[in-house]
Amino acid sequence: MSETTFDGGRDRPEGATRLRGAGTDLILVLLAAVCTFLVAGTFELSEAVGRWLRHFEPYQLDELPAAVTVLVLGLGWSSWRQSRQAATEMGLRLQAQESLNRQRAYLEVLFNENLSANLIAAGDGGITVANPELAHLFGLDAPKAVVGRRLGDFYADEALWRGHREILSGGGRVEMNDLRIRRADGAEAVVIARLTARRAPEGLEVHAFFTDVTALETTRRELAVALDENRRLAQRGIEMLEHERRNIARELHDEMGQWLNALKLDAVSIRGRDDVPVEVKDAAQSIVELTDHVYDVARSLMRRLRPVALDELGLGPAIQYCVDQWRRRHPAVKCEVRIDGVPDSLGEAANITLYRMVQEGLTNVTKHAQASVVTVALTAEADAATGGVRVDIVDDGVGLDEQIGRSGLGLPGLRERVEMLGGRFWVDSAPGRGTALHASLPGASVGAER
């Protein structure tokens, strides 16, 4: 197969050649006229012709020279007009040819200097035109080394090329963001590809455009690995944090609670004795009140550190208890709870994540929403094959402030927790139309502790 290249100077203008030919013909005609004049003057041809034509007077042939003279003059005038018209046409053609040459040179620069790899191929994939970037992409030295090869030979998946060829033969178009190309050295590259086809006089013609994104794909894979490692690390940190919170809550309950109870019992005992002064009884009463207050504070800390109901009763009752406690602190806001079919096999990590989500959602309602009605729904996803669960926290408040959403860590932290467990977290909000927090977690296969 012959190589096809862009060459703006290959076509020679024919107008200049034709003009030079017309000038030569004019010179020859003038020389012939001069020679004829000299010969006629030497041999007195006009007088001889006149004497000969005098014998044909009845036929008016003696008027023939005048008619022939007019005919010659007319033909000369017509030739002069045609020559001027031809010269004008040649000028226009020369301008058009020059413009065409400039355009071809411009297209050649664009084609060769394009950062994308471009080629033109026949319907069977035989490459007829290629630019330097394509040669570099295919691992070859120059475009000449690409011309004559088949595009399908550079596909990592030959079956994929057959499918693309079938689409192109039907006049279709192919676009891919992750096409794998096999280079001449055997290495693979990932490209963004666009292939189109058009009908040419010689048959089907394929135009292909490739952008090498191998480095970007490698970076993306490395980032995905790093993100996965960071998520595993964050998950481990969350597990350790929850474990430490559980231990602190247990210590508060077992150690501090016992000591407070012992201190209270001693104070009650002193307060009930008759042989102690009134001042001592008053001090004992103060100790009893202080121990009750400290115990209430400690119990509140224990609930914040680790919900006891979550360990003892499960996810559903723990969320119900959390909402009940929130209602007591905010009686002006109507809070509805709906818990339906929550599975018991979600696992420790999923349970604490969903519980913290309800806590964070109610905290946001308190701080920002200015809502009058809040709905907390915890429902099983019946269509989920893994037996997952969904949480929805919806309020009728002023909507989520974007600045708060960007500066705060609550919602991003919830999103990260949910996505670490293979779930999905999203927020629906609009100014004046309230806020809805949604989360969907898979079942025990993902949500359990790992």
Stockholm file with secondary structure:
# STOCKHOLM 1.0

chainA/1-450         MSETTFDGGRDRPEGATRLRGAGTDLILVLLAAVCTFLVAGTFELSEAVGRWLRHFEPYQLDELPAAVTVLVLGLGWSSWRQSRQAATEMGLRLQAQESLNRQRAYLEVLFNENLSANLIAAGDGGITVANPELAHLFGLDAPKAVVGRRLGDFYADEALWRGHREILSGGGRVEMNDLRIRRADGAEAVVIARLTARRAPEGLEVHAFFTDVTALETTRRELAVALDENRRLAQRGIEMLEHERRNIARELHDEMGQWLNALKLDAVSIRGRDDVPVEVKDAAQSIVELTDHVYDVARSLMRRLRPVALDELGLGPAIQYCVDQWRRRHPAVKCEVRIDGVPDSLGEAANITLYRMVQEGLTNVTKHAQASVVTVALTAEADAATGGVRVDIVDDGVGLDEQIGRSGLGLPGLRERVEMLGGRFWVDSAPGRGTALHASLPGASVGAER
#=GR chainA/1-450 SS CCCCCCCTTSSCCHHHHHHHHHHHHHHHHHHHHHHHHHHHHHHTHHHHHHHHHHTTGGGTGGGHHHHHHHHHHHHHHHHHHHHHHHHHHHHHHHHHHHHHHHHHHHHHHHHHHCSSEEEEEETTSBEEEECHHHHHHTTCSSHHHHTTSBGGGGBSCHHHHHHHHHHHHTTCCEEEEEEEEECTTSCEEEEEEEEEEEEETTEEEEEEEEEECHHHHHHHHHHHHHHHHHHHHHHHHHHHHHHHHHHHHHHIIIIIHHHHHHHHHHHHHHHTCSSSCHHHHHHHHHHHHHHHHHHHHHHHHHHHHSCHHHHHTCHHHHHHHHHHHHHHHCTTSEEEEEEECCCSCSCHHHHHHHHHHHHHHHHHIIIIICCSEEEEEEEECTTCTTCCEEEEEEECSSCCCHHHHHHCSHHHHHHHHHHHTTCEEEEEECTTSCEEEEEEECCHHHHSCC
#=GC SS_cons         CCCCCCCTTSSCCHHHHHHHHHHHHHHHHHHHHHHHHHHHHHHTHHHHHHHHHHTTGGGTGGGHHHHHHHHHHHHHHHHHHHHHHHHHHHHHHHHHHHHHHHHHHHHHHHHHHCSSEEEEEETTSBEEEECHHHHHHTTCSSHHHHTTSBGGGGBSCHHHHHHHHHHHHTTCCEEEEEEEEECTTSCEEEEEEEEEEEEETTEEEEEEEEEECHHHHHHHHHHHHHHHHHHHHHHHHHHHHHHHHHHHHHHIIIIIHHHHHHHHHHHHHHHTCSSSCHHHHHHHHHHHHHHHHHHHHHHHHHHHHSCHHHHHTCHHHHHHHHHHHHHHHCTTSEEEEEEECCCSCSCHHHHHHHHHHHHHHHHHIIIIICCSEEEEEEEECTTCTTCCEEEEEEECSSCCCHHHHHHCSHHHHHHHHHHHTTCEEEEEECTTSCEEEEEEECCHHHHSCC
//
